[in-house]
Amino acid sequence: MVNYASSKEGADRVVSDIAEQGGTAFAAQDDVSKSGDVKQLFEDVAREFGGLDVLVNNAGIRLVRWSRSPRRSFTASTTRMY
């Protein structure tokens, strides 16, 4: 399942790429910041594939304010997150 927020065209390209490699996928537009949408995502995956084996989360908010040293700023920001 390829989840997208705003780019159906981009999600459809990813689904096509997966299919070209012999995989199976579908695109779904949901807002992962809303618990109801997340529940629906899991229900869709269970219906289509029987369950979930792997979850890759690449969505998030930007917490970093870059300074002159991006590495130092990133390290400081991520340290505070955990």
mmCIF file of the N, C-alpha and C atoms, coordinates in Angstrom:
data_MODEL
# 
_entry.id   MODEL 
# 
loop_
_atom_site.group_PDB 
_atom_site.id 
_atom_site.type_symbol 
_atom_site.label_atom_id 
_atom_site.label_alt_id 
_atom_site.label_comp_id 
_atom_site.label_asym_id 
_atom_site.label_entity_id 
_atom_site.label_seq_id 
_atom_site.pdbx_PDB_ins_code 
_atom_site.Cartn_x 
_atom_site.Cartn_y 
_atom_site.Cartn_z 
_atom_site.occupancy 
_atom_site.B_iso_or_equiv 
_atom_site.pdbx_formal_charge 
_atom_site.auth_seq_id 
_atom_site.auth_comp_id 
_atom_site.auth_asym_id 
_atom_site.auth_atom_id 
_atom_site.pdbx_PDB_model_num 
ATOM 1   N N  . MET A 1 1  ? 0.841  -1.160  0.000   1.00 0.00 ? 1  MET A N  1 
ATOM 2   C CA . MET A 1 1  ? 0.000  0.000   0.000   1.00 0.00 ? 1  MET A CA 1 
ATOM 3   C C  . MET A 1 1  ? 0.894  1.232   0.000   1.00 0.00 ? 1  MET A C  1 
ATOM 4   N N  . VAL A 1 2  ? 0.604  2.126   -0.891  1.00 0.00 ? 2  VAL A N  1 
ATOM 5   C CA . VAL A 1 2  ? 1.339  3.387   -0.993  1.00 0.00 ? 2  VAL A CA 1 
ATOM 6   C C  . VAL A 1 2  ? 0.386  4.486   -0.539  1.00 0.00 ? 2  VAL A C  1 
ATOM 7   N N  . ASN A 1 3  ? 0.683  5.073   0.601   1.00 0.00 ? 3  ASN A N  1 
ATOM 8   C CA . ASN A 1 3  ? -0.146 6.140   1.137   1.00 0.00 ? 3  ASN A CA 1 
ATOM 9   C C  . ASN A 1 3  ? 0.374  7.476   0.637   1.00 0.00 ? 3  ASN A C  1 
ATOM 10  N N  . TYR A 1 4  ? -0.530 8.376   0.332   1.00 0.00 ? 4  TYR A N  1 
ATOM 11  C CA . TYR A 1 4  ? -0.121 9.713   -0.105  1.00 0.00 ? 4  TYR A CA 1 
ATOM 12  C C  . TYR A 1 4  ? -1.042 10.751  0.490   1.00 0.00 ? 4  TYR A C  1 
ATOM 13  N N  . ALA A 1 5  ? -0.511 11.944  0.642   1.00 0.00 ? 5  ALA A N  1 
ATOM 14  C CA . ALA A 1 5  ? -1.299 13.051  1.170   1.00 0.00 ? 5  ALA A CA 1 
ATOM 15  C C  . ALA A 1 5  ? -1.880 13.892  0.044   1.00 0.00 ? 5  ALA A C  1 
ATOM 16  N N  . SER A 1 6  ? -1.060 14.179  -0.980  1.00 0.00 ? 6  SER A N  1 
ATOM 17  C CA . SER A 1 6  ? -1.541 15.113  -1.995  1.00 0.00 ? 6  SER A CA 1 
ATOM 18  C C  . SER A 1 6  ? -1.209 14.722  -3.426  1.00 0.00 ? 6  SER A C  1 
ATOM 19  N N  . SER A 1 7  ? -0.262 13.838  -3.651  1.00 0.00 ? 7  SER A N  1 
ATOM 20  C CA . SER A 1 7  ? 0.155  13.545  -5.021  1.00 0.00 ? 7  SER A CA 1 
ATOM 21  C C  . SER A 1 7  ? -0.290 12.154  -5.468  1.00 0.00 ? 7  SER A C  1 
ATOM 22  N N  . LYS A 1 8  ? -1.510 12.078  -5.954  1.00 0.00 ? 8  LYS A N  1 
ATOM 23  C CA . LYS A 1 8  ? -2.012 10.801  -6.468  1.00 0.00 ? 8  LYS A CA 1 
ATOM 24  C C  . LYS A 1 8  ? -1.154 10.323  -7.629  1.00 0.00 ? 8  LYS A C  1 
ATOM 25  N N  . GLU A 1 9  ? -0.732 11.247  -8.475  1.00 0.00 ? 9  GLU A N  1 
ATOM 26  C CA . GLU A 1 9  ? 0.094  10.882  -9.627  1.00 0.00 ? 9  GLU A CA 1 
ATOM 27  C C  . GLU A 1 9  ? 1.407  10.239  -9.173  1.00 0.00 ? 9  GLU A C  1 
ATOM 28  N N  . GLY A 1 10 ? 2.029  10.820  -8.166  1.00 0.00 ? 10 GLY A N  1 
ATOM 29  C CA . GLY A 1 10 ? 3.273  10.266  -7.642  1.00 0.00 ? 10 GLY A CA 1 
ATOM 30  C C  . GLY A 1 10 ? 3.060  8.887   -7.031  1.00 0.00 ? 10 GLY A C  1 
ATOM 31  N N  . ALA A 1 11 ? 1.993  8.738   -6.268  1.00 0.00 ? 11 ALA A N  1 
ATOM 32  C CA . ALA A 1 11 ? 1.685  7.440   -5.657  1.00 0.00 ? 11 ALA A CA 1 
ATOM 33  C C  . ALA A 1 11 ? 1.402  6.399   -6.734  1.00 0.00 ? 11 ALA A C  1 
ATOM 34  N N  . ASP A 1 12 ? 0.677  6.785   -7.766  1.00 0.00 ? 12 ASP A N  1 
ATOM 35  C CA . ASP A 1 12 ? 0.386  5.854   -8.856  1.00 0.00 ? 12 ASP A CA 1 
ATOM 36  C C  . ASP A 1 12 ? 1.659  5.418   -9.581  1.00 0.00 ? 12 ASP A C  1 
ATOM 37  N N  . ARG A 1 13 ? 2.629  6.324   -9.699  1.00 0.00 ? 13 ARG A N  1 
ATOM 38  C CA . ARG A 1 13 ? 3.915  5.946   -10.313 1.00 0.00 ? 13 ARG A CA 1 
ATOM 39  C C  . ARG A 1 13 ? 4.639  4.907   -9.461  1.00 0.00 ? 13 ARG A C  1 
ATOM 40  N N  . VAL A 1 14 ? 4.595  5.097   -8.146  1.00 0.00 ? 14 VAL A N  1 
ATOM 41  C CA . VAL A 1 14 ? 5.234  4.133   -7.251  1.00 0.00 ? 14 VAL A CA 1 
ATOM 42  C C  . VAL A 1 14 ? 4.541  2.777   -7.349  1.00 0.00 ? 14 VAL A C  1 
ATOM 43  N N  . VAL A 1 15 ? 3.222  2.771   -7.376  1.00 0.00 ? 15 VAL A N  1 
ATOM 44  C CA . VAL A 1 15 ? 2.469  1.520   -7.535  1.00 0.00 ? 15 VAL A CA 1 
ATOM 45  C C  . VAL A 1 15 ? 2.849  0.844   -8.847  1.00 0.00 ? 15 VAL A C  1 
ATOM 46  N N  . SER A 1 16 ? 2.971  1.610   -9.915  1.00 0.00 ? 16 SER A N  1 
ATOM 47  C CA . SER A 1 16 ? 3.377  1.057   -11.213 1.00 0.00 ? 16 SER A CA 1 
ATOM 48  C C  . SER A 1 16 ? 4.777  0.466   -11.152 1.00 0.00 ? 16 SER A C  1 
ATOM 49  N N  . ASP A 1 17 ? 5.690  1.162   -10.498 1.00 0.00 ? 17 ASP A N  1 
ATOM 50  C CA . ASP A 1 17 ? 7.056  0.654   -10.351 1.00 0.00 ? 17 ASP A CA 1 
ATOM 51  C C  . ASP A 1 17 ? 7.069  -0.667  -9.587  1.00 0.00 ? 17 ASP A C  1 
ATOM 52  N N  . ILE A 1 18 ? 6.273  -0.749  -8.549  1.00 0.00 ? 18 ILE A N  1 
ATOM 53  C CA . ILE A 1 18 ? 6.190  -1.989  -7.763  1.00 0.00 ? 18 ILE A CA 1 
ATOM 54  C C  . ILE A 1 18 ? 5.645  -3.114  -8.625  1.00 0.00 ? 18 ILE A C  1 
ATOM 55  N N  . ALA A 1 19 ? 4.603  -2.835  -9.395  1.00 0.00 ? 19 ALA A N  1 
ATOM 56  C CA . ALA A 1 19 ? 4.013  -3.849  -10.264 1.00 0.00 ? 19 ALA A CA 1 
ATOM 57  C C  . ALA A 1 19 ? 4.990  -4.309  -11.336 1.00 0.00 ? 19 ALA A C  1 
ATOM 58  N N  . GLU A 1 20 ? 5.771  -3.385  -11.885 1.00 0.00 ? 20 GLU A N  1 
ATOM 59  C CA . GLU A 1 20 ? 6.766  -3.729  -12.903 1.00 0.00 ? 20 GLU A CA 1 
ATOM 60  C C  . GLU A 1 20 ? 7.834  -4.678  -12.352 1.00 0.00 ? 20 GLU A C  1 
ATOM 61  N N  . GLN A 1 21 ? 8.063  -4.612  -11.054 1.00 0.00 ? 21 GLN A N  1 
ATOM 62  C CA . GLN A 1 21 ? 9.051  -5.485  -10.418 1.00 0.00 ? 21 GLN A CA 1 
ATOM 63  C C  . GLN A 1 21 ? 8.421  -6.783  -9.902  1.00 0.00 ? 21 GLN A C  1 
ATOM 64  N N  . GLY A 1 22 ? 7.137  -6.986  -10.223 1.00 0.00 ? 22 GLY A N  1 
ATOM 65  C CA . GLY A 1 22 ? 6.459  -8.222  -9.831  1.00 0.00 ? 22 GLY A CA 1 
ATOM 66  C C  . GLY A 1 22 ? 5.713  -8.156  -8.521  1.00 0.00 ? 22 GLY A C  1 
ATOM 67  N N  . GLY A 1 23 ? 5.645  -6.975  -7.915  1.00 0.00 ? 23 GLY A N  1 
ATOM 68  C CA . GLY A 1 23 ? 4.952  -6.829  -6.639  1.00 0.00 ? 23 GLY A CA 1 
ATOM 69  C C  . GLY A 1 23 ? 3.501  -6.427  -6.816  1.00 0.00 ? 23 GLY A C  1 
ATOM 70  N N  . THR A 1 24 ? 2.819  -6.332  -5.722  1.00 0.00 ? 24 THR A N  1 
ATOM 71  C CA . THR A 1 24 ? 1.414  -5.924  -5.706  1.00 0.00 ? 24 THR A CA 1 
ATOM 72  C C  . THR A 1 24 ? 1.274  -4.741  -4.756  1.00 0.00 ? 24 THR A C  1 
ATOM 73  N N  . ALA A 1 25 ? 0.578  -3.718  -5.195  1.00 0.00 ? 25 ALA A N  1 
ATOM 74  C CA . ALA A 1 25 ? 0.386  -2.536  -4.357  1.00 0.00 ? 25 ALA A CA 1 
ATOM 75  C C  . ALA A 1 25 ? -0.863 -1.789  -4.799  1.00 0.00 ? 25 ALA A C  1 
ATOM 76  N N  . PHE A 1 26 ? -1.331 -0.925  -3.936  1.00 0.00 ? 26 PHE A N  1 
ATOM 77  C CA . PHE A 1 26 ? -2.405 0.005   -4.287  1.00 0.00 ? 26 PHE A CA 1 
ATOM 78  C C  . PHE A 1 26 ? -2.125 1.325   -3.592  1.00 0.00 ? 26 PHE A C  1 
ATOM 79  N N  . ALA A 1 27 ? -2.670 2.396   -4.120  1.00 0.00 ? 27 ALA A N  1 
ATOM 80  C CA . ALA A 1 27 ? -2.485 3.726   -3.549  1.00 0.00 ? 27 ALA A CA 1 
ATOM 81  C C  . ALA A 1 27 ? -3.717 4.112   -2.743  1.00 0.00 ? 27 ALA A C  1 
ATOM 82  N N  . ALA A 1 28 ? -3.485 4.792   -1.621  1.00 0.00 ? 28 ALA A N  1 
ATOM 83  C CA . ALA A 1 28 ? -4.582 5.253   -0.778  1.00 0.00 ? 28 ALA A CA 1 
ATOM 84  C C  . ALA A 1 28 ? -4.250 6.631   -0.234  1.00 0.00 ? 28 ALA A C  1 
ATOM 85  N N  . GLN A 1 29 ? -5.206 7.528   -0.306  1.00 0.00 ? 29 GLN A N  1 
ATOM 86  C CA . GLN A 1 29 ? -5.002 8.874   0.225   1.00 0.00 ? 29 GLN A CA 1 
ATOM 87  C C  . GLN A 1 29 ? -5.605 8.948   1.619   1.00 0.00 ? 29 GLN A C  1 
ATOM 88  N N  . ASP A 1 30 ? -4.756 9.175   2.592   1.00 0.00 ? 30 ASP A N  1 
ATOM 89  C CA . ASP A 1 30 ? -5.189 9.301   3.979   1.00 0.00 ? 30 ASP A CA 1 
ATOM 90  C C  . ASP A 1 30 ? -4.266 10.269  4.697   1.00 0.00 ? 30 ASP A C  1 
ATOM 91  N N  . ASP A 1 31 ? -4.756 10.826  5.785   1.00 0.00 ? 31 ASP A N  1 
ATOM 92  C CA . ASP A 1 31 ? -3.980 11.741  6.605   1.00 0.00 ? 31 ASP A CA 1 
ATOM 93  C C  . ASP A 1 31 ? -3.510 10.973  7.840   1.00 0.00 ? 31 ASP A C  1 
ATOM 94  N N  . VAL A 1 32 ? -2.219 10.648  7.894   1.00 0.00 ? 32 VAL A N  1 
ATOM 95  C CA . VAL A 1 32 ? -1.708 9.830   8.998   1.00 0.00 ? 32 VAL A CA 1 
ATOM 96  C C  . VAL A 1 32 ? -1.672 10.576  10.333  1.00 0.00 ? 32 VAL A C  1 
ATOM 97  N N  . SER A 1 33 ? -2.027 11.849  10.342  1.00 0.00 ? 33 SER A N  1 
ATOM 98  C CA . SER A 1 33 ? -2.129 12.569  11.611  1.00 0.00 ? 33 SER A CA 1 
ATOM 99  C C  . SER A 1 33 ? -3.504 12.373  12.244  1.00 0.00 ? 33 SER A C  1 
ATOM 100 N N  . LYS A 1 34 ? -4.408 11.677  11.551  1.00 0.00 ? 34 LYS A N  1 
ATOM 101 C CA . LYS A 1 34 ? -5.765 11.435  12.060  1.00 0.00 ? 34 LYS A CA 1 
ATOM 102 C C  . LYS A 1 34 ? -5.928 9.947   12.356  1.00 0.00 ? 34 LYS A C  1 
ATOM 103 N N  . SER A 1 35 ? -6.267 9.638   13.589  1.00 0.00 ? 35 SER A N  1 
ATOM 104 C CA . SER A 1 35 ? -6.343 8.238   14.004  1.00 0.00 ? 35 SER A CA 1 
ATOM 105 C C  . SER A 1 35 ? -7.362 7.442   13.186  1.00 0.00 ? 35 SER A C  1 
ATOM 106 N N  . GLY A 1 36 ? -8.458 8.051   12.793  1.00 0.00 ? 36 GLY A N  1 
ATOM 107 C CA . GLY A 1 36 ? -9.458 7.359   11.986  1.00 0.00 ? 36 GLY A CA 1 
ATOM 108 C C  . GLY A 1 36 ? -8.912 6.952   10.622  1.00 0.00 ? 36 GLY A C  1 
ATOM 109 N N  . ASP A 1 37 ? -8.118 7.836   10.017  1.00 0.00 ? 37 ASP A N  1 
ATOM 110 C CA . ASP A 1 37 ? -7.504 7.524   8.723   1.00 0.00 ? 37 ASP A CA 1 
ATOM 111 C C  . ASP A 1 37 ? -6.480 6.402   8.865   1.00 0.00 ? 37 ASP A C  1 
ATOM 112 N N  . VAL A 1 38 ? -5.706 6.418   9.956   1.00 0.00 ? 38 VAL A N  1 
ATOM 113 C CA . VAL A 1 38 ? -4.712 5.367   10.179  1.00 0.00 ? 38 VAL A CA 1 
ATOM 114 C C  . VAL A 1 38 ? -5.412 4.024   10.370  1.00 0.00 ? 38 VAL A C  1 
ATOM 115 N N  . LYS A 1 39 ? -6.481 4.015   11.133  1.00 0.00 ? 39 LYS A N  1 
ATOM 116 C CA . LYS A 1 39 ? -7.255 2.779   11.322  1.00 0.00 ? 39 LYS A CA 1 
ATOM 117 C C  . LYS A 1 39 ? -7.748 2.256   9.974   1.00 0.00 ? 39 LYS A C  1 
ATOM 118 N N  . GLN A 1 40 ? -8.232 3.147   9.130   1.00 0.00 ? 40 GLN A N  1 
ATOM 119 C CA . GLN A 1 40 ? -8.709 2.755   7.805   1.00 0.00 ? 40 GLN A CA 1 
ATOM 120 C C  . GLN A 1 40 ? -7.572 2.177   6.956   1.00 0.00 ? 40 GLN A C  1 
ATOM 121 N N  . LEU A 1 41 ? -6.394 2.771   7.048   1.00 0.00 ? 41 LEU A N  1 
ATOM 122 C CA . LEU A 1 41 ? -5.236 2.250   6.312   1.00 0.00 ? 41 LEU A CA 1 
ATOM 123 C C  . LEU A 1 41 ? -4.961 0.806   6.690   1.00 0.00 ? 41 LEU A C  1 
ATOM 124 N N  . PHE A 1 42 ? -4.932 0.525   7.988   1.00 0.00 ? 42 PHE A N  1 
ATOM 125 C CA . PHE A 1 42 ? -4.657 -0.833  8.443   1.00 0.00 ? 42 PHE A CA 1 
ATOM 126 C C  . PHE A 1 42 ? -5.761 -1.798  8.017   1.00 0.00 ? 42 PHE A C  1 
ATOM 127 N N  . GLU A 1 43 ? -6.998 -1.345  8.042   1.00 0.00 ? 43 GLU A N  1 
ATOM 128 C CA . GLU A 1 43 ? -8.106 -2.187  7.578   1.00 0.00 ? 43 GLU A CA 1 
ATOM 129 C C  . GLU A 1 43 ? -7.971 -2.483  6.081   1.00 0.00 ? 43 GLU A C  1 
ATOM 130 N N  . ASP A 1 44 ? -7.592 -1.477  5.301   1.00 0.00 ? 44 ASP A N  1 
ATOM 131 C CA . ASP A 1 44 ? -7.407 -1.686  3.856   1.00 0.00 ? 44 ASP A CA 1 
ATOM 132 C C  . ASP A 1 44 ? -6.281 -2.678  3.577   1.00 0.00 ? 44 ASP A C  1 
ATOM 133 N N  . VAL A 1 45 ? -5.185 -2.545  4.314   1.00 0.00 ? 45 VAL A N  1 
ATOM 134 C CA . VAL A 1 45 ? -4.051 -3.454  4.134   1.00 0.00 ? 45 VAL A CA 1 
ATOM 135 C C  . VAL A 1 45 ? -4.456 -4.873  4.522   1.00 0.00 ? 45 VAL A C  1 
ATOM 136 N N  . ALA A 1 46 ? -5.175 -5.030  5.622   1.00 0.00 ? 46 ALA A N  1 
ATOM 137 C CA . ALA A 1 46 ? -5.619 -6.357  6.051   1.00 0.00 ? 46 ALA A CA 1 
ATOM 138 C C  . ALA A 1 46 ? -6.546 -6.979  5.014   1.00 0.00 ? 46 ALA A C  1 
ATOM 139 N N  . ARG A 1 47 ? -7.431 -6.186  4.448   1.00 0.00 ? 47 ARG A N  1 
ATOM 140 C CA . ARG A 1 47 ? -8.370 -6.698  3.438   1.00 0.00 ? 47 ARG A CA 1 
ATOM 141 C C  . ARG A 1 47 ? -7.628 -7.113  2.162   1.00 0.00 ? 47 ARG A C  1 
ATOM 142 N N  . GLU A 1 48 ? -6.680 -6.300  1.729   1.00 0.00 ? 48 GLU A N  1 
ATOM 143 C CA . GLU A 1 48 ? -5.973 -6.563  0.468   1.00 0.00 ? 48 GLU A CA 1 
ATOM 144 C C  . GLU A 1 48 ? -4.893 -7.637  0.594   1.00 0.00 ? 48 GLU A C  1 
ATOM 145 N N  . PHE A 1 49 ? -4.182 -7.645  1.735   1.00 0.00 ? 49 PHE A N  1 
ATOM 146 C CA . PHE A 1 49 ? -2.994 -8.490  1.853   1.00 0.00 ? 49 PHE A CA 1 
ATOM 147 C C  . PHE A 1 49 ? -3.040 -9.476  3.019   1.00 0.00 ? 49 PHE A C  1 
ATOM 148 N N  . GLY A 1 50 ? -4.085 -9.417  3.835   1.00 0.00 ? 50 GLY A N  1 
ATOM 149 C CA . GLY A 1 50 ? -4.193 -10.341 4.952   1.00 0.00 ? 50 GLY A CA 1 
ATOM 150 C C  . GLY A 1 50 ? -3.472 -9.891  6.212   1.00 0.00 ? 50 GLY A C  1 
ATOM 151 N N  . GLY A 1 51 ? -2.807 -8.787  6.173   1.00 0.00 ? 51 GLY A N  1 
ATOM 152 C CA . GLY A 1 51 ? -2.102 -8.268  7.340   1.00 0.00 ? 51 GLY A CA 1 
ATOM 153 C C  . GLY A 1 51 ? -0.912 -7.432  6.926   1.00 0.00 ? 51 GLY A C  1 
ATOM 154 N N  . LEU A 1 52 ? -0.176 -6.996  7.913   1.00 0.00 ? 52 LEU A N  1 
ATOM 155 C CA . LEU A 1 52 ? 0.962  -6.113  7.688   1.00 0.00 ? 52 LEU A CA 1 
ATOM 156 C C  . LEU A 1 52 ? 2.238  -6.800  8.139   1.00 0.00 ? 52 LEU A C  1 
ATOM 157 N N  . ASP A 1 53 ? 3.240  -6.856  7.272   1.00 0.00 ? 53 ASP A N  1 
ATOM 158 C CA . ASP A 1 53 ? 4.536  -7.440  7.607   1.00 0.00 ? 53 ASP A CA 1 
ATOM 159 C C  . ASP A 1 53 ? 5.584  -6.376  7.903   1.00 0.00 ? 53 ASP A C  1 
ATOM 160 N N  . VAL A 1 54 ? 5.578  -5.279  7.134   1.00 0.00 ? 54 VAL A N  1 
ATOM 161 C CA . VAL A 1 54 ? 6.588  -4.235  7.276   1.00 0.00 ? 54 VAL A CA 1 
ATOM 162 C C  . VAL A 1 54 ? 5.911  -2.880  7.138   1.00 0.00 ? 54 VAL A C  1 
ATOM 163 N N  . LEU A 1 55 ? 6.327  -1.942  7.969   1.00 0.00 ? 55 LEU A N  1 
ATOM 164 C CA . LEU A 1 55 ? 5.832  -0.572  7.889   1.00 0.00 ? 55 LEU A CA 1 
ATOM 165 C C  . LEU A 1 55 ? 7.025  0.354   7.747   1.00 0.00 ? 55 LEU A C  1 
ATOM 166 N N  . VAL A 1 56 ? 7.026  1.159   6.695   1.00 0.00 ? 56 VAL A N  1 
ATOM 167 C CA . VAL A 1 56 ? 8.078  2.152   6.490   1.00 0.00 ? 56 VAL A CA 1 
ATOM 168 C C  . VAL A 1 56 ? 7.427  3.522   6.612   1.00 0.00 ? 56 VAL A C  1 
ATOM 169 N N  . ASN A 1 57 ? 7.821  4.254   7.620   1.00 0.00 ? 57 ASN A N  1 
ATOM 170 C CA . ASN A 1 57 ? 7.263  5.582   7.835   1.00 0.00 ? 57 ASN A CA 1 
ATOM 171 C C  . ASN A 1 57 ? 8.251  6.615   7.316   1.00 0.00 ? 57 ASN A C  1 
ATOM 172 N N  . ASN A 1 58 ? 7.857  7.321   6.291   1.00 0.00 ? 58 ASN A N  1 
ATOM 173 C CA . ASN A 1 58 ? 8.716  8.397   5.791   1.00 0.00 ? 58 ASN A CA 1 
ATOM 174 C C  . ASN A 1 58 ? 7.992  9.735   5.853   1.00 0.00 ? 58 ASN A C  1 
ATOM 175 N N  . ALA A 1 59 ? 6.949  9.796   6.649   1.00 0.00 ? 59 ALA A N  1 
ATOM 176 C CA . ALA A 1 59 ? 6.220  11.050  6.831   1.00 0.00 ? 59 ALA A CA 1 
ATOM 177 C C  . ALA A 1 59 ? 6.639  11.651  8.166   1.00 0.00 ? 59 ALA A C  1 
ATOM 178 N N  . GLY A 1 60 ? 6.641  12.941  8.237   1.00 0.00 ? 60 GLY A N  1 
ATOM 179 C CA . GLY A 1 60 ? 6.991  13.565  9.503   1.00 0.00 ? 60 GLY A CA 1 
ATOM 180 C C  . GLY A 1 60 ? 6.927  15.061  9.402   1.00 0.00 ? 60 GLY A C  1 
ATOM 181 N N  . ILE A 1 61 ? 7.236  15.676  10.495  1.00 0.00 ? 61 ILE A N  1 
ATOM 182 C CA . ILE A 1 61 ? 7.270  17.131  10.521  1.00 0.00 ? 61 ILE A CA 1 
ATOM 183 C C  . ILE A 1 61 ? 8.717  17.571  10.628  1.00 0.00 ? 61 ILE A C  1 
ATOM 184 N N  . ARG A 1 62 ? 8.971  18.743  10.179  1.00 0.00 ? 62 ARG A N  1 
ATOM 185 C CA . ARG A 1 62 ? 10.335 19.277  10.241  1.00 0.00 ? 62 ARG A CA 1 
ATOM 186 C C  . ARG A 1 62 ? 10.555 19.898  11.611  1.00 0.00 ? 62 ARG A C  1 
ATOM 187 N N  . LEU A 1 63 ? 11.501 19.341  12.334  1.00 0.00 ? 63 LEU A N  1 
ATOM 188 C CA . LEU A 1 63 ? 11.810 19.828  13.672  1.00 0.00 ? 63 LEU A CA 1 
ATOM 189 C C  . LEU A 1 63 ? 13.113 20.596  13.721  1.00 0.00 ? 63 LEU A C  1 
ATOM 190 N N  . VAL A 1 64 ? 13.834 20.613  12.632  1.00 0.00 ? 64 VAL A N  1 
ATOM 191 C CA . VAL A 1 64 ? 15.189 21.144  12.624  1.00 0.00 ? 64 VAL A CA 1 
ATOM 192 C C  . VAL A 1 64 ? 15.200 22.554  12.052  1.00 0.00 ? 64 VAL A C  1 
ATOM 193 N N  . ARG A 1 65 ? 15.887 23.434  12.734  1.00 0.00 ? 65 ARG A N  1 
ATOM 194 C CA . ARG A 1 65 ? 16.164 24.755  12.203  1.00 0.00 ? 65 ARG A CA 1 
ATOM 195 C C  . ARG A 1 65 ? 17.647 24.781  11.902  1.00 0.00 ? 65 ARG A C  1 
ATOM 196 N N  . TRP A 1 66 ? 17.988 24.830  10.620  1.00 0.00 ? 66 TRP A N  1 
ATOM 197 C CA . TRP A 1 66 ? 19.393 24.723  10.237  1.00 0.00 ? 66 TRP A CA 1 
ATOM 198 C C  . TRP A 1 66 ? 20.177 25.948  10.671  1.00 0.00 ? 66 TRP A C  1 
ATOM 199 N N  . SER A 1 67 ? 21.322 25.691  11.215  1.00 0.00 ? 67 SER A N  1 
ATOM 200 C CA . SER A 1 67 ? 22.244 26.756  11.588  1.00 0.00 ? 67 SER A CA 1 
ATOM 201 C C  . SER A 1 67 ? 23.414 26.710  10.613  1.00 0.00 ? 67 SER A C  1 
ATOM 202 N N  . ARG A 1 68 ? 24.517 27.314  10.994  1.00 0.00 ? 68 ARG A N  1 
ATOM 203 C CA . ARG A 1 68 ? 25.699 27.252  10.133  1.00 0.00 ? 68 ARG A CA 1 
ATOM 204 C C  . ARG A 1 68 ? 26.233 25.834  10.038  1.00 0.00 ? 68 ARG A C  1 
ATOM 205 N N  . SER A 1 69 ? 25.941 25.020  11.012  1.00 0.00 ? 69 SER A N  1 
ATOM 206 C CA . SER A 1 69 ? 26.399 23.637  11.006  1.00 0.00 ? 69 SER A CA 1 
ATOM 207 C C  . SER A 1 69 ? 25.179 22.721  11.001  1.00 0.00 ? 69 SER A C  1 
ATOM 208 N N  . PRO A 1 70 ? 24.712 22.329  9.822   1.00 0.00 ? 70 PRO A N  1 
ATOM 209 C CA . PRO A 1 70 ? 23.511 21.483  9.764   1.00 0.00 ? 70 PRO A CA 1 
ATOM 210 C C  . PRO A 1 70 ? 23.649 20.209  10.584  1.00 0.00 ? 70 PRO A C  1 
ATOM 211 N N  . ARG A 1 71 ? 24.817 19.568  10.574  1.00 0.00 ? 71 ARG A N  1 
ATOM 212 C CA . ARG A 1 71 ? 24.994 18.322  11.325  1.00 0.00 ? 71 ARG A CA 1 
ATOM 213 C C  . ARG A 1 71 ? 24.800 18.561  12.828  1.00 0.00 ? 71 ARG A C  1 
ATOM 214 N N  . ARG A 1 72 ? 25.407 19.621  13.344  1.00 0.00 ? 72 ARG A N  1 
ATOM 215 C CA . ARG A 1 72 ? 25.283 19.922  14.758  1.00 0.00 ? 72 ARG A CA 1 
ATOM 216 C C  . ARG A 1 72 ? 23.837 20.248  15.107  1.00 0.00 ? 72 ARG A C  1 
ATOM 217 N N  . SER A 1 73 ? 23.174 21.032  14.281  1.00 0.00 ? 73 SER A N  1 
ATOM 218 C CA . SER A 1 73 ? 21.782 21.394  14.520  1.00 0.00 ? 73 SER A CA 1 
ATOM 219 C C  . SER A 1 73 ? 20.893 20.156  14.487  1.00 0.00 ? 73 SER A C  1 
ATOM 220 N N  . PHE A 1 74 ? 21.111 19.280  13.500  1.00 0.00 ? 74 PHE A N  1 
ATOM 221 C CA . PHE A 1 74 ? 20.305 18.065  13.381  1.00 0.00 ? 74 PHE A CA 1 
ATOM 222 C C  . PHE A 1 74 ? 20.516 17.170  14.594  1.00 0.00 ? 74 PHE A C  1 
ATOM 223 N N  . THR A 1 75 ? 21.752 16.990  15.005  1.00 0.00 ? 75 THR A N  1 
ATOM 224 C CA . THR A 1 75 ? 22.060 16.138  16.160  1.00 0.00 ? 75 THR A CA 1 
ATOM 225 C C  . THR A 1 75 ? 21.392 16.684  17.412  1.00 0.00 ? 75 THR A C  1 
ATOM 226 N N  . ALA A 1 76 ? 21.469 17.976  17.618  1.00 0.00 ? 76 ALA A N  1 
ATOM 227 C CA . ALA A 1 76 ? 20.848 18.583  18.793  1.00 0.00 ? 76 ALA A CA 1 
ATOM 228 C C  . ALA A 1 76 ? 19.341 18.408  18.764  1.00 0.00 ? 76 ALA A C  1 
ATOM 229 N N  . SER A 1 77 ? 18.724 18.587  17.609  1.00 0.00 ? 77 SER A N  1 
ATOM 230 C CA . SER A 1 77 ? 17.276 18.463  17.504  1.00 0.00 ? 77 SER A CA 1 
ATOM 231 C C  . SER A 1 77 ? 16.817 17.025  17.720  1.00 0.00 ? 77 SER A C  1 
ATOM 232 N N  . THR A 1 78 ? 17.516 16.066  17.118  1.00 0.00 ? 78 THR A N  1 
ATOM 233 C CA . THR A 1 78 ? 17.091 14.678  17.251  1.00 0.00 ? 78 THR A CA 1 
ATOM 234 C C  . THR A 1 78 ? 17.371 14.162  18.653  1.00 0.00 ? 78 THR A C  1 
ATOM 235 N N  . THR A 1 79 ? 18.397 14.661  19.322  1.00 0.00 ? 79 THR A N  1 
ATOM 236 C CA . THR A 1 79 ? 18.680 14.244  20.692  1.00 0.00 ? 79 THR A CA 1 
ATOM 237 C C  . THR A 1 79 ? 17.538 14.668  21.600  1.00 0.00 ? 79 THR A C  1 
ATOM 238 N N  . ARG A 1 80 ? 17.012 15.853  21.389  1.00 0.00 ? 80 ARG A N  1 
ATOM 239 C CA . ARG A 1 80 ? 15.882 16.330  22.211  1.00 0.00 ? 80 ARG A CA 1 
ATOM 240 C C  . ARG A 1 80 ? 14.627 15.518  21.945  1.00 0.00 ? 80 ARG A C  1 
ATOM 241 N N  . MET A 1 81 ? 14.463 14.984  20.730  1.00 0.00 ? 81 MET A N  1 
ATOM 242 C CA . MET A 1 81 ? 13.270 14.214  20.397  1.00 0.00 ? 81 MET A CA 1 
ATOM 243 C C  . MET A 1 81 ? 13.206 12.930  21.216  1.00 0.00 ? 81 MET A C  1 
ATOM 244 N N  . TYR A 1 82 ? 14.334 12.313  21.500  1.00 0.00 ? 82 TYR A N  1 
ATOM 245 C CA . TYR A 1 82 ? 14.356 11.016  22.174  1.00 0.00 ? 82 TYR A CA 1 
ATOM 246 C C  . TYR A 1 82 ? 14.687 11.188  23.626  1.00 0.00 ? 82 TYR A C  1 
# 
